[in-house]
Amino acid sequence: MADAEDVRRLALALPHVEEIDSDGFDFRVAGKGFVWSYPERRPGKPRAIRTDIAVLFVGDEAEKQALLLGEPELFFTTSSYDGWPLVMLRLTEVDPGRLAELVTDAWRMRAPDALASDIDEAGGRRALDM
């Protein structure tokens, strides 16, 4: 089981990550978001920031569908994310090791190639292992 503090620790351990001021968590690399807390929209009510759910950037629609279909207990989406390479992750259902992998992969998808290759050359996720 993971939580928002795990996401924060993992994201900030990656190179050149900026945390954006928010009611939850919001992390970017090179100005591009890669993981943030889910802004749940409910009809007729104000948006609610859910820190128990992380929105993660994924590579493409194929990867998104593979995650959604392969691990529905972890991942879901909503119609507002149709057409976007994003999935929602239930933090209470993911183990810390898998969370580290997912956050690193999301970062890698958004980081400039030079940064992504630097982390690969430095031994990948060793610094991020929980």
Contact map, one row per residue, 1 for C-alpha under 8 A:
1110000000000000000000000000000000000000000000000000000000000000000000000000000000000000001111110000000000000000000000000000000000
1111011000000000000000000000000000000000000000000000000000000000000000000000000000000000001111110010000000000000000000000000000000
1111111000000000000000000000000000000000000000000011000000000000000000000000000000000000001100000000000000000000000000000000000000
0111111100000000000000011000000000000000000000000011000000000000000000000000000000000000001000000000000000000000000000000000000000
0011111110000000000000000000000000000000000000000000000000000000000000000000000000000000000000000000000000000000000000000000000000
0111111111000000000000000000000000000000000000000000000000000000000000000000000000000000000000010000000000000000000000000000000000
0111111111100000000000000000000000000000000000000000000000000000000000000000000000000000000000000010001000000000000000000000000000
0001111111110000000000001000000000000000000000000000000000000000000000000000000000000000000000000000000000000000000000000000000000
0000111111111000000000000000000000000000000000000000000000000000000000000000000000000000000000000000000000000000000000000000000000
0000011111111100000000000000000000000000000000000000000000000000000000000000000000000000000000000001001100000000000000000000000100
0000001111111100100000000010000000000000000000000000000000000000000000000000000000000000000000000000001100100000000000000000000000
0000000111111110111000000000000000000000000000000000000000000000000000000000000000000000000000000000000000000000000000000000000000
0000000011111110100000000000000000000000000000000000000000000000000000000000000000000000000000000000000000000000000000000000001100
0000000001111111100000000000000000000000000000000000000000000000000000000000000000000000000000000000000100100000000000000000000100
0000000000011111100000000000000000000000000000000000000000000000000000000000000000000000000000000000000000000000001000100000000000
0000000000000111110000000000110000000000000000000000000000000000000000000000000000000000000000000000000000000000000000000000000000
0000000000111111111000000011110000000000000000000000000000000000000000000000000000000000000000000000000000000000000000000000000000
0000000000010001111100000011100000000000000000000000000000000000000000000000000000000000000000000000000000000000000000000000000000
0000000000010000111110001111000000000000000000000000000000000000000000000000000000000000000000000000000000000000000000000000000000
0000000000000000011111001111000000000000000000000000000000000000000000000000000000000000000000000000000000000000000000000000000000
0000000000000000001111101100000000000000000000000000000000000000000000000000000000000000000000000000000000000000000000000000000000
0000000000000000000111111100000000000000000000000000000000000000000000000000000000000000000000000000000000000000000000000000000000
0000000000000000000011111000000000000000000000001000000000000000000000000000000000000000000000000000000000000000000000000000000000
0001000000000000000001111100000000011000000000001110000000000000000000000000000000000000000000000000000000000000000000000000000000
0001000100000000001111111110000000111000000000000010000000000000000000000000000000000000000000000000000000000000000000000000000000
0000000000000000001111011111000010111000000000000000000000000000000000000000000000000000000000000000000000000000000000000000000000
0000000000100000111100001111100011110000000000000000000000000000000000000000000000000000000000000000000000000000000000000000000000
0000000000000000111100000111111111100000000000000000000000000000000000000000000000000000000000000000000000000000000000000000000000
0000000000000001110000000011111111000000000000000000000000000000000000000000000000000000000000000000000000100110000000000000000000
0000000000000001100000000001111100000000000000000000000000000000000000000000000000000000000000000000000000000111000000000000000000
0000000000000000000000000001111110000000000000000000000000000000000000000000000000000000000000000000000000000000000000000000000000
0000000000000000000000000001111111000000000000000000000000000000000000000000000000000000000000000000000000000110000000000000000000
0000000000000000000000000111101111110000000000000000000010000000000000000000000000000000000000000000000000000100000000000000000000
0000000000000000000000000011100111110000000000000000001110000000000000000000000000000000000000000000001001101100000000000000000000
0000000000000000000000001111000011111000000000000000011110000000000000000000000000000000000000000000001001100000000000000000000000
0000000000000000000000011110000011111100000000000000011100000000000000000000000000000000000000000000000000000000000000000000000000
0000000000000000000000011100000000111110000000001111111000000000000000000000000000000000000000000000000000000000000000000000000000
0000000000000000000000000000000000011111000000001110111000000000000000000000000000000001000000000000000000000000000000000000000000
0000000000000000000000000000000000001111100000111100000000000000000000000000000000000000000000000000000000000000000000000000000000
0000000000000000000000000000000000000111110000111100000000000000000000000000000000000000000000000000000000000000000000000000000000
0000000000000000000000000000000000000011111011110000000000000000000000000000000000000000000000000000000000000000000000000000000000
0000000000000000000000000000000000000001111111110000000000000000000000000000000000000000000000000000000000000000000000000000000000
0000000000000000000000000000000000000000111110000000000000000000000000000000000000000000000000000000000000000000000000000000000000
0000000000000000000000000000000000000000011111000000000000000000000000000000000000000000000000000000000000000000000000000000000000
0000000000000000000000000000000000000000111111100000000000000000000000000000000000000000000000000000000000000000000000000000000000
0000000000000000000000000000000000000000110111110000000000000000000000000000000000000000000000000000000000000000000000000000000000
0000000000000000000000000000000000000011110011111000000000000000000000000000000000000000000000000000000000000000000000000000000000
0000000000000000000000000000000000000011110001111100000000000000000000000000000000000000000000000000000000000000000000000000000000
0000000000000000000000110000000000001111000000111110000000000000000000000000000000000000000000000000000000000000000000000000000000
0000000000000000000000010000000000001111000000011111110000000000000000000000000000000000000000000000000000000000000000000000000000
0011000000000000000000011000000000001100000000001111110000000000000000000000000000000000000000000000000000000000000000000000000000
0011000000000000000000000000000000001000000000000111110000000000000000000000000000000000011100000000000000000000000000000000000000
0000000000000000000000000000000000001100000000000111111000000000000000000000000000000001111000000000000000000000000000000000000000
0000000000000000000000000000000000111100000000000111111100000000000000000000000000000001111000000000000000000000000000000000000000
0000000000000000000000000000000001111100000000000000111110000000000000000000000000000111100000000000000000000000000000000000000000
0000000000000000000000000000000001110000000000000000011111000000000000000000000000000111100000000000011001000000000000000000000000
0000000000000000000000000000000011100000000000000000001111100000000000000000000000001110000000000000000001101100000000000000000000
0000000000000000000000000000000000000000000000000000000111110011000000000000000000001110000000000000000011001000000000000000000000
0000000000000000000000000000000000000000000000000000000011111011000000000000000000001000000000000000000001001000000000000000000000
0000000000000000000000000000000000000000000000000000000001111111000000000000000000001000000000000000000000000000000000000000000000
0000000000000000000000000000000000000000000000000000000000111111100000000000000000111000000000000000000000000000000000000000000000
0000000000000000000000000000000000000000000000000000000000011111110000000000000000000000000000000000000000000000000000000000000000
0000000000000000000000000000000000000000000000000000000001111111111000000000000000000000000000000000000000000000000000000000000000
0000000000000000000000000000000000000000000000000000000001111111111100000000000000001110000000000000000000000000000000000000000000
0000000000000000000000000000000000000000000000000000000000001111111110000000000000000000000000000000000000000000000000000000000000
0000000000000000000000000000000000000000000000000000000000000111111111000000000000000000000000000000000000000000000000000000000000
0000000000000000000000000000000000000000000000000000000000000011111111110010000000000000000000000000000000000000000000000000000000
0000000000000000000000000000000000000000000000000000000000000001111111110011100000000010000000000000000000000000000000000000000000
0000000000000000000000000000000000000000000000000000000000000000111111110000000000000000000000000000000000000000000000000000000000
0000000000000000000000000000000000000000000000000000000000000000011111110000000000000000000000000000000000000000000000000000000000
0000000000000000000000000000000000000000000000000000000000000000001111111110000000000000000000000000000000000000000000000000000000
0000000000000000000000000000000000000000000000000000000000000000001111111111000000000000000000000000000000000000000000000000000000
0000000000000000000000000000000000000000000000000000000000000000000000111110000000000000010010000000000000000000000000000000000000
0000000000000000000000000000000000000000000000000000000000000000000000111111000000000000111011000000000000000000000000000000000000
0000000000000000000000000000000000000000000000000000000000000000001100111111100000000011110000000000000000000000000000000000000000
0000000000000000000000000000000000000000000000000000000000000000000100010111110000000011100000000000000000000000000000000000000000
0000000000000000000000000000000000000000000000000000000000000000000100000011111011000111000000000000000000000000000000000000000000
0000000000000000000000000000000000000000000000000000000000000000000000000001111111000000000000000000000000000000000000000000000000
0000000000000000000000000000000000000000000000000000000000000000000000000000111111000000000000000000000000000000000000000000000000
0000000000000000000000000000000000000000000000000000000000000000000000000000011111000000000000000000000000000000000000000000000000
0000000000000000000000000000000000000000000000000000000000000000000000000000111111111110000000000000000000000000000000000000000000
0000000000000000000000000000000000000000000000000000000000000000000000000000111111110000000000000000000000000000000000000000000000
0000000000000000000000000000000000000000000000000000000000001000000000000000000011111000000000000000000000000000000000000000000000
0000000000000000000000000000000000000000000000000000000000001000000000000000000011111100000000000000000000000000000000000000000000
0000000000000000000000000000000000000000000000000000000011111001000000000000000010111110000000000000000000000000000000000000000000
0000000000000000000000000000000000000000000000000000001111000001000000000000100010011111000000000000000000000000000000000000000000
0000000000000000000000000000000000000000000000000000001111000001000100000011100010001111100000000000000000000000000000000000000000
0000000000000000000000000000000000000100000000000000111100000000000000000011100000000111110000000000000000000000000000000000000000
0000000000000000000000000000000000000000000000000000111100000000000000000111000000000011111001000000000000000000000000000000000000
0000000000000000000000000000000000000000000000000001110000000000000000001110000000000001111111000000000000000000000000000000000000
1111000000000000000000000000000000000000000000000001110000000000000000000100000000000000111111000000000000000000000000000000000000
1110000000000000000000000000000000000000000000000001000000000000000000000000000000000000011111000000000000000000000000000000000000
1100000000000000000000000000000000000000000000000000000000000000000000001100000000000000011111100000000000000000000000000000000000
1100000000000000000000000000000000000000000000000000000000000000000000000100000000000000111111110110000000000000000000000000000000
1100000000000000000000000000000000000000000000000000000000000000000000000000000000000000000011111110000000000000000000000000000000
1100010000000000000000000000000000000000000000000000000000000000000000000000000000000000000001111111000000000000000000000000000001
0000000000000000000000000000000000000000000000000000000000000000000000000000000000000000000000111111100000000000000000000000000011
0000000000000000000000000000000000000000000000000000000000000000000000000000000000000000000001111111110000000000000000000000000000
0100001000000000000000000000000000000000000000000000000000000000000000000000000000000000000001111111111000000000000000000000000000
0000000001000000000000000000000000000000000000000000000000000000000000000000000000000000000000011111111100000000000000000000100111
0000000000000000000000000000000000000000000000000000000000000000000000000000000000000000000000001111111110000000000000000000100000
0000000000000000000000000000000000000000000000000000000100000000000000000000000000000000000000000111111111000000000000000000000000
0000001001100000000000000000000001100000000000000000000100000000000000000000000000000000000000000011111111100000000000000000000000
0000000001100100000000000000000000000000000000000000000000000000000000000000000000000000000000000001111111110000000000000000100000
0000000000000000000000000000000000000000000000000000000001000000000000000000000000000000000000000000111111111000000000000000000000
0000000000000000000000000000000001100000000000000000000111100000000000000000000000000000000000000000011111111100000000000000000000
0000000000100100000000000000100001100000000000000000000010000000000000000000000000000000000000000000001111111110000000000000000000
0000000000000000000000000000000000000000000000000000000000000000000000000000000000000000000000000000000111111110000100000000000000
0000000000000000000000000000000001000000000000000000000011100000000000000000000000000000000000000000000011111110000000000000000000
0000000000000000000000000000110111000000000000000000000010000000000000000000000000000000000000000000000001111111000000000000000000
0000000000000000000000000000110100000000000000000000000000000000000000000000000000000000000000000000000000111111101100000000000000
0000000000000000000000000000010000000000000000000000000000000000000000000000000000000000000000000000000000000111111100000000000000
0000000000000000000000000000000000000000000000000000000000000000000000000000000000000000000000000000000000000011111110000000000000
0000000000000000000000000000000000000000000000000000000000000000000000000000000000000000000000000000000000000001111111000000000000
0000000000000010000000000000000000000000000000000000000000000000000000000000000000000000000000000000000000000011111111100000000000
0000000000000000000000000000000000000000000000000000000000000000000000000000000000000000000000000000000000010011111111110000000000
0000000000000000000000000000000000000000000000000000000000000000000000000000000000000000000000000000000000000000111111111000000000
0000000000000000000000000000000000000000000000000000000000000000000000000000000000000000000000000000000000000000011111111100000000
0000000000000010000000000000000000000000000000000000000000000000000000000000000000000000000000000000000000000000001111111111100000
0000000000000000000000000000000000000000000000000000000000000000000000000000000000000000000000000000000000000000000111111111000000
0000000000000000000000000000000000000000000000000000000000000000000000000000000000000000000000000000000000000000000011111111000000
0000000000000000000000000000000000000000000000000000000000000000000000000000000000000000000000000000000000000000000001111111000000
0000000000000000000000000000000000000000000000000000000000000000000000000000000000000000000000000000000000000000000000111111110000
0000000000000000000000000000000000000000000000000000000000000000000000000000000000000000000000000000000000000000000000111111111000
0000000000000000000000000000000000000000000000000000000000000000000000000000000000000000000000000001100100000000000000100011111110
0000000000000000000000000000000000000000000000000000000000000000000000000000000000000000000000000000000000000000000000000011111110
0000000000001000000000000000000000000000000000000000000000000000000000000000000000000000000000000000000000000000000000000001111110
0000000001001100000000000000000000000000000000000000000000000000000000000000000000000000000000000001000000000000000000000000111111
0000000000000000000000000000000000000000000000000000000000000000000000000000000000000000000000001001000000000000000000000000111111
0000000000000000000000000000000000000000000000000000000000000000000000000000000000000000000000011001000000000000000000000000000111
